[in-house]
Amino acid sequence: MSLECGCDDGEGFVELDVDDMSRAPNTIICRECGHLIEPGADYYRVRSWKFGDWIPDSVTPWIDDGDEIEIGIREVCETCGDLAINLLERGFCWYFGQLRNDINTLHQLETRQ
């Protein structure tokens, strides 16, 4: 089970802004589910971050341990983005490729109560 709270594992995190939707200029593949986002369809832009490690002889000495480094923007379809927003708003972490399993686990936990 990958459903986690806190996201303090040091691996990194994602930012998903409800207002950061765009229209696909061409066909894009959703990073989460792998389905095609057709031209003109709405999609979310998800910013991915990781935490820097300080390496004494590094080529980039200005990156200190714990600095947030943007590693890219990923595109996800509107359906996956909406699911991810619901998961994140409840305080859970989101790792690419695990969203539907996490939503299913959350649903099972909530129906038991």
URURLIN-V141536 format. One record per run of one state. SS is the DSSP state (~ for helix, > for strand, _ for the rest). FROM is the first residue (numbers start at 0). TO is the last residue. If there is no record, write none. Layout:
SS&FROM&TO, SS&FROM&TO
//
This chain:
_&0&3, >&4&4, _&5&11, >&12&22, _&23&26, >&27&28, _&29&34, >&35&36, _&37&40, >&41&50, _&51&66, >&67&76, ~&77&88, _&89&90, >&91&91, _&92&97, ~&98&111, _&112&112
//
